[in-house]
Amino acid sequence: MWGAGNVQKDMVRRGSPPLGGVGSYWGGGEGYGELETGECLEGVVRTITVNRYERDPKARKACRLYHGYTCYACDADLTKTYGDELGRRAIHVHHVIPMATRGKEYQLDPVKDLVPLCPNCHNVIHKTDPVKIPDEFRKSLGK
């Protein structure tokens, strides 16, 4: 629990974006006023249709065996942080060229076409537009 909204209210006073993004209860996106409790609705069920690009689990395994479990971008070693078993399960495998941009199936080289990224870097790299290639993203982190 947020302690009656104190954490988010404090973030709003400091000018940080509210958790969960800007919505109508934040004044239509024209600034961050006080959080109005009781106006947040979650759990609405929606039906959506998406394309799912199939990934080969053998390719992910080969990438991790070759590159290891250290984030290619920030050098975080998740096995040192979370232990061997959990760290190995926590590392993400990222396609150097996003699958959605290819538009069709292709022959993958797991060593050249995939890199391990920690969940934070993987999340952030997908927020760049267009998605940065891992080498560019790594340089933007000063690595």
RASUL-V818780 format. One record per residue. RES is the residue in one letter. SS is DSSP state (H for helix, E for strand, - for the rest). OMEGA is omega as a letter, one per 30 degrees, with the letter a starting at -180 (999 if undefined). D_FIRST is the distance of its C-alpha to the first C-alpha in whole Angstrom. Layout:
res: {RES/RES}
ss: {SS/SS}
omega: {OMEGA/OMEGA}
d_first: {D_FIRST/D_FIRST}
//
This chain:
res: {M/W/G/A/G/N/V/Q/K/D/M/V/R/R/G/S/P/P/L/G/G/V/G/S/Y/W/G/G/G/E/G/Y/G/E/L/E/T/G/E/C/L/E/G/V/V/R/T/I/T/V/N/R/Y/E/R/D/P/K/A/R/K/A/C/R/L/Y/H/G/Y/T/C/Y/A/C/D/A/D/L/T/K/T/Y/G/D/E/L/G/R/R/A/I/H/V/H/H/V/I/P/M/A/T/R/G/K/E/Y/Q/L/D/P/V/K/D/L/V/P/L/C/P/N/C/H/N/V/I/H/K/T/D/P/V/K/I/P/D/E/F/R/K/S/L/G/K}
ss: {-/-/-/-/-/H/H/H/H/H/H/H/H/H/-/-/-/-/-/-/-/-/-/H/H/H/-/-/-/-/-/-/-/-/-/-/-/-/-/-/-/-/-/-/-/-/-/-/-/-/-/-/-/-/-/-/H/H/H/H/H/H/H/H/H/H/H/-/-/E/-/-/-/-/-/-/E/H/H/H/H/H/-/H/H/H/H/H/H/H/-/E/E/E/E/-/-/-/H/H/H/H/-/-/-/-/-/-/-/-/-/-/-/E/E/E/E/-/H/H/H/H/H/H/H/-/-/-/-/-/-/-/-/H/H/H/H/H/H/H/-/-/-}
omega: {a/a/l/l/a/a/a/l/l/l/a/l/a/l/l/l/l/l/l/l/a/l/a/a/l/l/l/l/a/a/a/l/l/l/l/a/l/a/a/a/l/l/l/a/l/l/l/l/l/l/l/l/a/l/a/a/l/l/l/a/l/l/a/l/a/a/a/a/l/a/a/a/a/l/l/l/a/l/l/a/a/a/a/a/a/l/l/l/a/a/l/l/a/l/a/l/a/a/a/l/l/l/l/l/a/l/a/l/a/l/a/a/a/l/l/l/l/a/a/l/l/l/a/a/l/l/l/a/f/a/a/l/a/l/l/a/l/l/l/l/l/a/999}
d_first: {0/4/6/7/8/10/10/11/13/15/15/17/19/20/21/19/19/15/13/15/18/20/20/22/19/20/23/25/24/26/24/21/20/17/14/16/13/14/16/14/16/15/17/21/23/26/29/30/33/33/35/35/37/37/37/39/38/41/40/37/38/41/39/37/40/42/39/37/33/33/32/35/33/31/33/30/31/28/30/30/26/25/29/31/30/27/28/31/28/26/28/29/33/33/36/38/39/37/38/38/40/43/43/45/45/46/47/45/45/42/43/44/42/38/36/33/30/27/24/23/27/27/25/26/30/29/28/31/34/36/34/36/38/36/39/38/35/35/38/35/33/36/37}
//
